Amino acid sequence: MPIIINIDVMLAKRKIKSKDLAQEIGITPANLSILKNGKAKGVRFETLEAICKALDCKPGDIIDYVA
């Protein structure tokens, strides 16, 4: 899949645990894991906005396209 999810990278840079991020943005740790592993079929803009706000980043910092 050419879409790469870099949430783990941003979590490491911000020194935040996955479970803490999941709690802050209001999703289950299991759903965050699905998103982090690139197995999600899609992501709501509301969720993407919450992730970016919590990690103080832009969508391009966590989602990348590789041809």
N, C-alpha and C positions, 0 to 999 in steps of 0.2 A: 504494500500500500504506500503510495507516494506522500500521504499526509503523516507527518511525524508529530507526536505530542510530547512536549518537553516540560510537563508539569513537575516531574521529578527533579529536573535541573533547577527550576525556580524554587522548589521547596528546599533544596540543598543550599542554594544561594541565600535564601531568607532564613535558613535554620528553623523551618517550621515542619512539624510532623504531619503526615497525611491525615491522621485522625483529627488533629486540631483544625486543619483546613476544612475537612468535611463538615465538622461541627459548625465552624464559622459561616460557611456558605449555605448550610441547611440541606445537605444531601448525606446519604449513608456512606460510610467508608467503602462498602462494596461497590456502590455506583461510582465513586471517585476512582476506585481501582480499575473498573471497566474502562473509564475514560482515560486514565493514565496508560493503560496497556494498549490503547488504540483499538479496542474491541467495540466501542460504542458506534452505533449507526449514525448518531448525530448528537449535537449539543445545543441546548437552548441558549439564545443570546443572554437571557437573564442569568443563567448559570455561568456563562463565559464572563459576563460583566462582574459577577460576584467573585469569581476566581481572580480576575485581574485586580479588582479592588483589594482583596485580601492579600495578594502577593505583590501589590504595587508594581504592576507591569502592564504591558500592552498585549493584545491578542497575538500579535506576531512573535512575542517572546515565548509563548507556550505552544503555538501551532505553527508548523513549518511545512513547506511543500518541497519535495525532492523529486525531480523529474527522472 
